[in-house]
Amino acid sequence: MNPCSCIICHKEYSNKGIHSHYNINHTIEGKEKHKTTSKISSTIGANKTQEKYNLIKEQYILNPNKCQQCSVNLSYKQRNNKFCSNTCSAQHINKNRVENGYYITNEHKLKTSNTLKNKPKILKTNIQFLTCKFCHKLYIYTKMNKDVSLSFCSKNCFHIHRSNIAKNTASKTIKRSKQEIELYNLCKNHFTNVTNNTQFFNGWDADILIHDINLAILWNGPWHYQEMKGLQHSLKQVQNRDNIKINEIQKLGWNYIIFEDRYYTPETAFKSIIKYT
């Protein structure tokens, strides 16, 4: 048949199909008739399917499968099973073992029982013996003890370990600016014993150490007084480390001077040092 198009939606159909399409999609009577016909067809299809399964069930009831162990009729729900219960399944397996020469006697059962009795019992406990990551001593760790870390025997060891990490991190990331180097050279030319970035204060260092007068110089750039955007930088953490460093300097009886590069030049800072002495 030659294709033709619908005068409303302009879709192409055959000469026979265009009539059905127009009635179903573009007329009220055709739409209602199509809905009613579809419902009737669905109901008829569902009824026929149900009749088919009922017939299969009736045929199974007349000739059901039997349990391979006790020969009891299996229900329709169990029609795909080999046994009616787990007990029959176990009995059937044991029966095959005997028939194939795998005899299970009282002697075997007694031997197995004695083996299990003599086997050492492992007590389950939450207690663990671990080695402290800092002091290397053994300590008892339990899951109930939340105050102790998995790696440290006490909070004290944990804090000391973290402090050491901070010291090492600070020493590895030392970057001397040109102004700091210039101030160091001025001090070195004037005093006798001057060092730089030496971990002299319990693992902490100072930018310039004037040993002649026990004076530590801290030359602080923007890293120490403002947030550095776009970098892995925590101003609060840096300032906390600076406070710890100052406490360690004072513990050894040294004095300190902090120069921020936004307020001082090497020359003005050196003049302040000379006035201090």
N, C-alpha and C positions, 0 to 999 in steps of 0.2 A: 504494500500500500504506500502511496505517496505521502510524505510527511506534510503536515499543515500546522500553522501556529494559532495559538489562542488569541482571540481578538482583545482580551483584557491584559494578560500577563505576557503575551507574545512567545510563550514557550512552545517548542515544536513537538508534535505528537503525530501518531499515525491517524488515519481517517477514523479508525475504530476507537482509539484511545482518547481523541480530542473530545468526544462526547462525554465520556466518563469523567475526564478531568474537569470539564466545564461545570457539570452538575455537582461534583463533590466540592470543588473549591470556590465556585462563584455563584451558587444558588443556595438559599436557606433550606429548601426542602431536600436537596441533594446531600447537604452536610448532615442533617438530622438522620436521614435514611442510612447514610454511611456509618454514623456512630452506632445506631441500633444494630445494623448488620454485623459490625465488628464485635460488639458485646455478645451477640448470639453465637458468633463463630468461636469466640474465646471460650464461652461456656461449654459449647459442644466439644471443643478440643480437650478441655480439662476433664470433662466427664469421660471421654473415650480413654484418656491416659489413665484415669483412676480405675476404670473397668479392666484395662489391660493388666495393671499391677494386682488388682483383686484376683484376676484369673490365675496369675502366676503364683500368688499366695495360696490359693485353693489347691492348685496342682501340687505345691510343695507339701501342704498338710497331708494330702493323700499319699505322698511318697517322700517322707522326710529323710534327711541325712542322719546317720547314727554316730554316737561317740565311739571312737576307735578303741577305747578301753572298756567301758561298761555297757556299750551298745544301747544307751538310752537315746530316745529321739531328741534331736536338737531342735530348739524353737526356731521360728522364722528369723528372729534377730541373730541367732547363732548359726545360721545356715552355712556361713563361710568358715566356721571354726572346725577343728579336728576333734576337739574334746569339749565336754560339757562343763569342766571346771579345771582349776589348777591342780587339784588332787589327782584327777585322772591323768593329766599330762605328766606329772611326776612319776606316778605308778607305771605308766607306759614306758618312760625313759629307763627306769630301773629294771623293768622286765627285759628290755632290749639289751641292757648291760649283762644281765645274767645269761641270756641266750647267746651272747657273743663271747662269753668266757670271762667277763669282768665281774667276778663274784664279790659281793659285799657281805662279809661274814661278821659275826660278833667280835671275832679276833681283830679284824680291821677297824671296827668301830672303837674297840677298847684302846687300840694303838693310837688312833687319832685323838681320842679323848686325853690320853696320858701326855701326848705331845703338846696339846694346847694347855694342859695344866702346868707342865714344866717350863713353858715359854715365859720368860721374864715379862712382867707387866710394866708398861710404860705409863707413868702417871702424867696426866695432862695438867699443866699448870701455866699460869700467865707470867711466872717469874722467868726472867732471862738474865744471864750474866754477860755483860758487855764491857768493852774497854773504853775508857774515857779518851776522847780525841786530843785532849790537852795534857793531862797529867799521866795518862797511860796506865791508870789503876783500874782494876776490876771493880765493877759496881753492879748492884742488883737493880734491874729495871722491871717494873710491872706496868701493865696497861692501866691500872687504877691510879698510878702515881703520875699525875699530869705535870707536876712541878719539875720533873727531871726530863731532859731531852734524850733522844735516842743516841746522841753522840757524846754527851757530857755527863759527868757524875754529879755536878752541882751547878747552880746558877753562877757561882763565882768563876768556875772554870770556863763557863760559856762566855761570860762578859770579858774575861781576860783574853780569850781566844779572839773574840770580835775586835777587841782593842788592838791586838797584834796585827790583825788583818788590815785595820784602818791605817796603822803605822806604815805597813809595807806598801799599801796602796798609795799613800801620800808620798813615800820616798821614790816609788817607781814613776810617779807622774810629775816629778820636779821639772819645771821649765823656767829657766832663769831669763828674765827680761834684760834688755840692754841697760835700762836704768839701774836695775839691781846690781849688774856686773860693774857698772861705773861706780856705784856707791861702795862696793866691795874693794875695788882698786884704790879708792881714796882712803879707805880705812887701813888697808894693807900697807900703804905707803907711809902712814902716820904712826901706826902702832906696830909692836914687835910680833905678837902672836895672834894672828887672825885666820880663821877658817870659815868655810861656807858649807851649808847644807850637811853638817855632820850630825848623825843621830847620837847626840851627847846626853839628852835628857830622857833617860829611861826608854830609849827607842825613838823618841821624838827629836826632830831637828829644828834648827833656826836658819834663816837665810844667811845671816852673818853672825859669827861668834867672835867677840873680842875678848880673848882669854886674859889679857893684861888687866882688865878692870871688871871681869865677870859680867859682861853685858851682851845680851842677845838682841839682835836687830831683826825685826820682822817687816819685810817690804811687801805690802799687800796690794795686789792689783785688783781689777774689777771682780775677779773670781771670788773675792772675799767680802764684797760689800754690795753686790747687786746680782739679780737673777740673770743667767746667761741663756737666752732663748735659743732653741734649736740644738742645744747640747744636753748631754746627760749630766745635769748639774743640779745639785740641791744646795741652795744657799744656807738653809738651816743646818744641814749636815756639815758643811764646811765650817760654819761658825762654831758648831759644837766641838769639832776637832781643834779649832783654834783655842777654845777655852781650856780643853784638856792639856794642850801643849803649854799654855801659859802656867797652868797649875804645876806641871812637871818642872818647868823652868824655875819657879819660885821654890819648889821643894829642895832644889840643890843650892839655894841661896843666891841665885843669879838675879840680876835686874833685867828688865826688857824695855824696849821702845818699839812701838808700832808706827810705821810710816805708810800712809795710803798714798798711792801715786797720783791721786786726783788733787791732793793738797801740797805735795812736796816734789821737789826735783832732787837729784842726787846731791847737788851743791848745798841746797837749803837743809837737807837732812843731815849732811855731814857737819854743817855749822851747829846744828842742834846737839849732835853727838859730842862735839868739842866743848860746847857749853856745859854739857852734863858732867864731863870729866873735870 
